[in-house]
Amino acid sequence: MLPVVLDFEEWRGLNHRAAAGRLPAAGWDVCGIGDWAVVWKSPDGSRVARVCAFEPAYGVFVELCRGLAGHSLLPRIDFDAPLPGGGRLTVMEALLPADAELRTAMIARWDAAEPADPVASVRAEAERLNAAAAAAVPFWGGLDRNPGNVMRRACGEPVFVDLFYAQGREIYEVLLKDPGAIAAAFPAERREFICEIAVIARESSPEEIAALRAAADRIG
């Protein structure tokens, strides 16, 4: 059977639930679950789709990749769109885990940022975007130098991923203590599914989920 060819442009009006529901029907399989998103891999293994219910920060990384399109140290982005309700769908080239030695070497290159090293242009643009996002994105966390954010292509080339983060723990602590502050930070249309990010489903007890949903319901 030939694989189903997906036209992601037709998915722009879908929320994250509908988007995720279409992927297994087309033969895509879950290959990763992070704090914010679930990642699906295409049947041929060449692409992944990152689906998130509530996403305050990932668009900045997409902006980095598109601004430096074709850079050897950043992934190719094939499709990206915010989804109704505050989610995001990003389709990009599939990558593989890097070993500890490569991760350590890439973080060292980042820290040194020698002018002739391609890392330097990534770091410079990432720092520029980070400064802008700090002034514009609620609960912005900053640049993430986690070695786990180094992956590799099948040929062995290193690639940086997920170079920015939002203060997720703080967002949900504030949601419980002061829901109005979350309402002020995120318009209703951007937080409809705030309680459906991956880490809540994976790590929260039924009681914790109920408390978060009750707090979210109070602000609508």
N, C-alpha and C positions, 0 to 999 in steps of 0.2 A: 504494500500500500504506500502510495506517495505521501510525503508529509504535507500537512495543511500549511499553506502559505498565509501568514497573517499580515494584514494591512493595519498597522497600529494607528495610522491617521484616523481610522474609523472609530477608535476607542476614546477619543478625546472627551466625549460626553459621559463616559462611564464612571461610576465611583469605584473604589478599590475592590469592593466585593464582586462587582460584575466583571471587572478586569481579571481578577484572580480566577474567577470561575471559568473564563474562556481558555485559559492556558492549558489545563490538563486535557480538555477536549481536543486540543491541537497537538497533544503528545509531549508537552513541556512538563518537566518534573522538578519538584522542589530540590534545590541543591544547597540551600543555606538559609538560616534564620538568625537575624541579628537582633539588636535592641529595637530598631524602628521598623524593619522591613522583612519581607519574605522574598527570597530570590529563587527564580525558576530558570532552568536551563533548557534550551531548545533541543529538539530531538536529535539534531546532528552535532550538538555540543559546541556550536560556534558562537552562540549568543546567550545572554542571560537577560531576564526581565526582573527588575527590582520593583516590587509593589508595596506601597506603604499607605496606611490609613490616615496618618497625621504626620506631616513632614515640614518642620519649620526651617531646616538647614540645608537639605541636600541640593537644592537648586543652586547654591553657591558653588558646590563642587562641579555641577554640570556646566556652570558658567566658566569655570576654570578650564575644563576640558574643551569647551567650544572655542574659547578665546585662544587656546594654544592647540587648535585642531591639528592632528598629524604629528604632534610631539611624541617621540618614542617612549617617554616615561609616563604617559597618561593614556587611559583607555579610550578607544573609539566609541563615541556615543551615536547610536543609530536613531534613537527616538527618545524624546522626553516631553512630558506634559504634566502640569498640575491636574488633579482630578477633582470633580465636584465633591464637596465635603471636607476638603483639606488634604487629600492624599496626593500621591505622586506615582507616576509610572515612568521608569527609565529603562530603556533597552540598550545594551552595550555589548561589546565583544566579551566573550567568556575568557576568564583568566584562571590560573591554577595557583595553589598555595606556594609560597616561596619558603625555602629552608631558612633556618636560623642564621646561617652564615651570610646569606644574601640580604636578609632583613637588616642585620647589624651593619653590613657594609653600606647599604643605601641610607640608613639613618646617619651614619658617619659622613657620607657625601653631602647630605642635606645640611648638616651642621657646618661643614667646611665651606660649601657653596663656592668652590673655586670658579672664577669667571669663565674658564674654558669648559667647565663641566656642564652638560645639559641640565643637570639638577638646578643650576643657578637660576635659569629662566623660570622654571616651575616655582621655585621658592619665592622669587621676587613677585611674580604675579599672585601667588597664593597669599603672600603677606599684604599685598595691596587690597585684594578682595576681602581678606580678613578684617582689615581696618574699616572698610566700608560697611561690612555686615555688622560689625560691633555697634555701629551707630544706627542700624536700620532693622535688625532682626531681633525680636524679643527673645530673651533668655539665651542669647548667643554664647557659645562656649569658647570658640576660637579655633586655632590650628591644632590638629591632632597628630602628634609625632609617634603614635603607637606603631611599633615594628610590625604589628599585624596588618597595618595598612600598606604593606609592601607585598605585592603578588608578582606573578610572572606569566609571560606568554608560554605557549608550548615550546617555542624555540629557546626559551631560557631568559629572554629579555625581561628585566625588572620593570614593574609598573606601579605607580602610586595610586591608591584608591582612598576614598572617604577621608579626605584631608581636613575636613571641618566637622564640628559637632555643635549641637545645642545642649543646653543644660537640662537634659531630660529628667533626671532625678528631682531637680528643683521645680520644674514645671508641675510635676505630679504632687509634690509636697505642698506647693502653693494652691493647687486645685483643691486639695482637702481642707487647707486652713483658711484660704481666702479666695473662694471661687470668683469673686468679682474682679480680682486682679488678673485672672486668666481671661475673663470676658473682655477686659480692657486691652489686653495684649493681643488677643487673636479674635478677629471678627467671627461671628457665628458660622458663616459659610466656610471658614477655614478650620473649624474645630468640631464639626459634626461627629466625627469618628475618633475623637481624641482618646477614647478608652479602648481602642482596638489595635494599638500598636503591638508588635510581636512580643516584646518583653513582658507586657502585662498578661497576655494570654499564656506565656510560658512559665512565668514565675509567681504570679499573684494567686492567692487563695480565693475561694468564692466570696469570702467576707470582704477581702480587699477590693475585689472587682466591684462588688455591690456598693461599697463606700465611694469609690471613684465615680461610678455611674450616677449615684445619687447627687454627688457634688456637681457633676456635669449637667445633670437635669435641672439643677437649681438656677443655672445661668442660661439654659436653653440652647 
